[in-house]
Amino acid sequence: MAEIALQGLYQGLGPGFIGFMLFTFSITKLGAPKAGALSALVPAVTAVLGFVFLGEALSLVEIGGVGLAVAGIAIVALGAERR
């Protein structure tokens, strides 16, 4: 039971609290639109890091998803520059 409580505490403080604080910091530095756009890249970055550091195999669907995410962010970024 103690291991479960420790794991819950770790997940609450680590990814939960610290991740939320870093995202809030990025909003103050980048602004909400840019920070929100960057959050769309989280699944793509996670997949690439899993491939690089853990040797995870990426399927064609996952590679396509990473490409679509990056393309979507690029389209939004280019559209914002033209305004």
Beta strands, then each sheet from edge to edge (+ up, - down):
end
